[in-house]
């Protein structure tokens, strides 16, 4: 009987590089964001807040990363997954830390490594910054 299993994870260096790249992309476009990278267990690995980014967006960025790491798909895909099921809408909306709008992406493909979340600009701009972060570490 196997007692322990190993699981791939994101390195601290990759998490920091992804955050830096997302901020660089936001800076180039004149946006102010918060960006977070978490591991597969939802533990914060790296975080950057741009001066002037919304304070409330700090937790939203972290929760976007957490949501994507928890389920392995983009946060904006949640509404499509829920569809018109009112019970699911009510049930999921009651879950703390679950974000159902864009800006959170899984890190990795197949067996994902974690999540990246961006908040502070528009939904599309947040996701664009998250994709820039993933591209910087070769996971776009």
N, C-alpha and C positions, 0 to 999 in steps of 0.2 A: 504494500500500500504506500502510495506516495503521499507524504504529509505536507510538503511545501511545494509551491509552484513559483516560478519566477515570471515576472511580467515586465515587458518593456516599458520604459518611462522616458520622459523628456528631461534633458540635462538642464542644470541651472544656467549654463552658458547659452543654450539654445533659447530658453525661455526669455532671458534678458535681451538677446539679439532680436527676437520677435517683437518684444515690446518697443525696443529702440527703433526698429524699422517702421512700426505702426505710427509712432510719434513723428518720425522723419516724414512720412507720407502726409500726415495731418499738417505738419508745419509747412510743407511745400504747397499745400492747398488752402492755407489760412484757417484751418479748423483747430479747435481746442478740444482735446480728448483725454480720457482716462483709459488705460489699457491694462488688462490683467491676463496672465497665463497661469493655468492650474494644471496639476497632474491628473492622472486618470481617477484618482480618489477625490478630486475636487480641492486638494490642498494648494494654497497659493504658492507659486514658484517665482513669479516676478510681477512687478506692478510699477507703472509710471503714471504720474499725473502732470499734465502740462499746466503751467501757470495760467490761471484764468478759466480753466475747465470747470464745468459745473460741479459743485461739491456733492450733490446728490448722485451724480453719475459715477462716483467712486464705487459705491456698492452695486450699482447697476452693471458696471463693467465686470466686476468680480462675479456677480451672479450670472451674467451671460456666459462667461467662461465656465462656470460651474455647471450650468444647464447643458452646454454642449459636451462637456467632459462626461456628464452623467449618462447621456443618451447616445452620444456619437453622431449627432447630426446637427445642422445649423439651427439656431434658435428660431429663425423666421419660418422654418418648416413646421413648427408646432401647430399653427392654425390650420394648415392643410391636413395634418394628421388627426386633429380633433374633428374637423369638418363641422357638420351641423348637429352633432351630438351634444345636447344641452347638459346632460349629466357629466360628460367629460369636461366641458367648459367650466362648470361649477366646481367640479372636483379638483381639476388642475389649478384653477385660479386660487384655490385655498392652500396650495402647497407653497411654503416659504421658499424663496430663492429661485423659483421657476420663472424664467423669462420667455415670453412667447412672441417676441418681435426681433427683428434683425440686429446683427452686430456680434453674435456669438458663433464661432465655428469650431468644429473638432480639430484637434492637432493630430495629424497623421491620417492614414487611410487604411481601410481594412481594420486591423487591430489598432484602434486609436490610442494615442499617448496622453491626451488631456484635452484642454480647450483654451481658446483665446477669446476674450471679450473686450469690446470697445464701446464706450458710451461718451456722448458729449456733442456729437454732430448729428446729422440726420441719420435715419436708419440705414439708408444706402451708403452714406459716407462712412458710417461706423464699420459696415461690412467691408467696404473698400480698404479701410485701414487695417482691419483684421487680415484680409487677404495679402496685403503688403507685408505684414508680419510673418505670415506663413511662407511667402515667397522668399523672404530673406534667409530662411532656414531650410530651403529646398523642399517645402511641403505644399506648394501652391498647386 
